[in-house]
Amino acid sequence: MRSYRIRRACSAMLLGSLACIAAVATGPVTSVSGERGTAETAARSGDFQFLLAVSTNRPLVDSLGYDPLARLDLRNTPYTRDVINISGWKIGRYRRQGAHLIALQNKDLSQHLQVLQEHVDELVPVGFTGVVIIDYEPFWALWDRTPNNPSDEPEDAFDSDYKDDWRDYIRAERPYLLDRLSDEQAEAVFKRTYEAFMRTFLLSTYYRCKQLRPRAQWGFYNYPQVLFYSDLTPFGVKGYGDLSHAPSRMNDEIAWYFEAVDVISPRIYPSRRVRESYPPGRRPPGEITTEVHEEWLASMIRESVRLADGKPVLPYHSPIFYSREDFGREAVEQFQHEEVFRILAENGASGVIIWHALATRGELDQWNRLWPDELRPAGINASREIDGR
């Protein structure tokens, strides 16, 4: 067992922060691009939204002498920039190494909430009415869906042994919870305390952000968690299937999350390629049929809509493939973008968030090709089909 510095963990964190949200502010509405308008014109109610969360990192901007994305012409397209994606390490006292490190370094989360206000002031304009998604990953609110890769590294290592780290944290900081318990009973304590902490952490973060920017629509990335094929579902079930399997029941265990946040944003980054036609009798690795693609993606959106219970569902999509196959990081074709947008709309999504980050000249060159050739025309065509524009 790793050695931890013994600190008393607070069992009731920040109850006051979970109890209030500031009244809706008055005054002009501000979009992410700085444009001003009224609350009535800030969003097109009922339309399928195409939101671009595309960013350029500072070193690339400095090397160019300008931000190329600031010059992106969205006229005559359905796309808007009314979304802000915030990486977890940029907001609050989140620690990617695991929930145990957040608990160790934040006795009652007061430091987290203090820094949170500073970061929101930096990252979200006052009066912003768009969508703000916080990307806290890779550990999750549910113990049973949180990964664990055993490691002997120190407590602050980036080693993804999230459950083992939490077990060690409880043994060191709250050993009285484990007195005279069997291994099975102790495991139940680990799960209960982890999920209680994550609930407090996420809800206090949400309510503080909502208090600071009440007109913004706040949510967290990858809820519900993405599935394609899973050992949690029967063999052959794609995604969440008919929503009667174990993953859907697990999602119900964190109903408090879906009831609290303003928007639901699952991850649907393309990892498998779809093509309109294939050579007869063979299919390259990592590629699937349009039928399989629709079956799994439709199930993801149906599950998200079920959990959202009337709130907007805005899945995260990408203009490039995230795959271990040889087409990894290549541009997604216009055809597949249009398939994604159609499936989202037909299954009840309110829109889509296109996330992409540019860090190098090569990535900028790729963007300068994929935007006019693939993504822009796909959005225009899909918008006409979905909304009749």
ZIVENCOR-V887235 format. One record per helix or strand of 2 or more residues. SS is the DSSP state (a for helix, b for strand). FROM is the first residue (numbers start at 0). LEN is the number of residues. Records with the same first field share a line. If there is no record, write none. Layout:
SS = FROM-LEN ; FROM-LEN
This chain:
a = 15-3 ; 38-3 ; 57-7 ; 67-4 ; 87-3 ; 98-7 ; 109-14 ; 142-3 ; 161-12 ; 174-4 ; 182-30 ; 245-7 ; 254-6 ; 289-19 ; 333-13 ; 360-27
b = 28-2 ; 35-2 ; 48-8 ; 78-2 ; 82-5 ; 130-5 ; 216-5 ; 262-3 ; 272-2 ; 286-2 ; 311-6 ; 350-8
